[in-house]
Amino acid sequence: MDSRTIESKLAYIEQELAAVREQATAYRALGATTHEDTVRTALLRGLKYSPQTSIQAMIDVAYHVAAKDFRHAPHDAYDAFACLERGGVTPRARGPVYRRMIGFPNVLVHGYQQVDSTQVLAFADDRSDFDGFRNEVLAHARRRVAGGNAQREP
């Protein structure tokens, strides 16, 4: 995965988050008629999909950075993000946030019936964790280019 692919994945996350925000706004605006209930249900289903794909794009980027920049083949997403922490790409203080994010798609997929609209809408309202990750990865890429693409052990 080259830098264009990483940029493309980060742009995809931006697109998905914008769609989530639009869907959340539409979901909140609907009333309680039978037709509107049907539309609300459909919107909520869509809102449950976008977090999964956005988080997967983050995981893809983490795997790539771990492999390419640190010569580390992560055995899972948690290991990929731990490598980014060790390598200084992401701050250790954000590790718990990213670990929760990695687990969120499992909650959506396996606990689908228990996920209520407030959890999904909270995701739609706060994109700061995605923005933080994007900024950290882009800053790392700039440092790597400025330093001559040197690879190091995490």
C-alpha positions as CSV (number, residue, x, y, z in Angstrom):
1,M,0.0,0.0,0.0
2,D,1.6,3.2,-1.1
3,S,1.1,6.8,0.1
4,R,-1.7,7.3,-2.4
5,T,-3.5,4.3,-1.2
6,I,-3.2,5.5,2.4
7,E,-4.5,8.9,1.4
8,S,-7.3,7.2,-0.5
9,K,-8.3,5.2,2.6
10,L,-8.1,8.3,4.8
11,A,-10.3,10.1,2.3
12,Y,-12.8,7.2,2.3
13,I,-13.0,7.6,6.1
14,E,-13.8,11.3,5.6
15,Q,-16.5,10.4,3.1
16,E,-18.1,7.8,5.3
17,L,-18.1,10.1,8.3
18,A,-19.8,12.9,6.3
19,A,-22.5,10.3,5.2
20,V,-22.9,9.2,8.8
21,R,-23.5,12.8,9.9
22,E,-26.0,13.4,7.1
23,Q,-27.9,10.2,8.0
24,A,-27.8,11.0,11.7
25,T,-29.3,14.4,11.0
26,A,-32.0,12.8,8.8
27,Y,-32.7,10.2,11.5
28,R,-33.2,12.8,14.2
29,A,-35.4,15.0,12.0
30,L,-38.0,12.2,11.3
31,G,-41.1,12.0,13.5
32,A,-43.0,8.9,14.6
33,T,-45.4,8.1,11.8
34,T,-45.4,4.5,10.4
35,H,-43.6,5.6,7.2
36,E,-41.1,7.7,9.2
37,D,-40.5,4.8,11.5
38,T,-39.6,2.6,8.5
39,V,-37.3,5.3,7.2
40,R,-35.7,5.7,10.7
41,T,-35.1,2.0,10.9
42,A,-33.4,2.0,7.4
43,L,-31.3,5.0,8.3
44,L,-30.2,3.3,11.6
45,R,-29.2,0.2,9.7
46,G,-27.1,2.3,7.3
47,L,-25.6,4.2,10.3
48,K,-24.4,0.8,11.8
49,Y,-22.6,0.0,8.6
50,S,-20.5,3.1,8.1
51,P,-18.6,2.8,11.4
52,Q,-17.5,-0.7,10.5
53,T,-16.1,0.3,7.2
54,S,-14.4,3.5,8.5
55,I,-12.8,1.6,11.3
56,Q,-11.7,-1.2,8.9
57,A,-10.0,1.5,6.8
58,M,-8.1,2.7,9.9
59,I,-7.0,-0.8,10.6
60,D,-5.8,-1.2,7.0
61,V,-3.7,1.9,7.3
62,A,-2.3,0.7,10.7
63,Y,-1.3,-2.7,9.1
64,H,0.4,-0.9,6.2
65,V,2.3,1.5,8.4
66,A,3.4,-1.3,10.8
67,A,4.6,-3.5,7.9
68,K,6.2,-0.8,5.6
69,D,7.7,1.6,8.1
70,F,8.5,-0.8,11.0
71,R,9.0,-4.1,9.2
72,H,6.4,-5.7,11.5
73,A,3.7,-8.1,10.4
74,P,0.9,-7.6,12.9
75,H,-1.0,-10.7,13.9
76,D,-4.1,-8.7,14.5
77,A,-5.5,-5.1,14.5
78,Y,-4.6,-4.6,18.2
79,D,-1.0,-5.6,17.4
80,A,-0.9,-3.2,14.4
81,F,-2.0,-0.3,16.6
82,A,0.4,-1.3,19.4
83,C,3.2,-1.2,16.8
84,L,2.2,2.3,15.9
85,E,2.3,3.3,19.5
86,R,5.8,1.8,20.0
87,G,6.9,3.5,16.9
88,G,5.7,6.9,18.0
89,V,3.1,7.3,15.2
90,T,0.2,7.4,17.7
91,P,0.6,8.5,21.4
92,R,0.3,5.9,24.1
93,A,-2.5,7.9,25.7
94,R,-4.7,7.3,22.7
95,G,-4.1,3.5,22.7
96,P,-7.3,2.7,24.8
97,V,-9.4,4.8,22.4
98,Y,-8.1,3.0,19.4
99,R,-8.5,-0.4,21.1
100,R,-12.2,0.5,21.8
101,M,-12.6,1.5,18.2
102,I,-11.2,-1.7,16.9
103,G,-13.7,-3.6,19.0
104,F,-16.7,-1.5,18.0
105,P,-17.4,-3.3,14.7
106,N,-17.7,-6.6,16.7
107,V,-20.3,-5.0,19.0
108,L,-22.2,-3.9,15.9
109,V,-22.0,-7.3,14.2
110,H,-22.3,-9.7,17.1
111,G,-24.4,-7.6,19.4
112,Y,-26.4,-6.0,16.7
113,Q,-29.7,-6.4,18.5
114,Q,-28.4,-4.7,21.7
115,V,-26.9,-1.7,19.9
116,D,-29.3,1.2,20.3
117,S,-29.5,4.4,18.3
118,T,-27.8,6.5,21.0
119,Q,-24.5,4.5,20.6
120,V,-24.6,4.9,16.8
121,L,-25.6,8.6,17.0
122,A,-22.7,9.3,19.4
123,F,-20.4,7.8,16.8
124,A,-21.9,10.1,14.2
125,D,-21.5,13.2,16.4
126,D,-17.8,12.7,17.4
127,R,-15.3,12.2,14.7
128,S,-12.4,13.5,16.8
129,D,-10.8,10.0,17.2
130,F,-10.8,9.6,13.4
131,D,-9.4,13.1,12.9
132,G,-6.7,12.4,15.5
133,F,-5.7,9.1,13.8
134,R,-5.6,10.8,10.4
135,N,-3.5,13.7,11.7
136,E,-1.1,11.3,13.5
137,V,-0.6,9.1,10.4
138,L,-0.1,12.1,8.1
139,A,2.4,13.7,10.5
140,H,4.3,10.4,10.6
141,A,4.3,10.3,6.8
142,R,5.7,13.8,6.7
143,R,8.4,12.9,9.2
144,R,9.3,9.8,7.2
145,V,9.6,11.8,4.0
146,A,11.7,14.5,5.7
147,G,13.9,11.8,7.2
148,G,14.6,10.0,4.0
149,N,12.1,7.1,4.5
150,A,14.2,5.5,7.1
151,Q,12.7,2.4,8.6
152,R,13.1,1.5,12.2
153,E,12.1,-1.1,14.6
154,P,9.0,-0.3,16.7
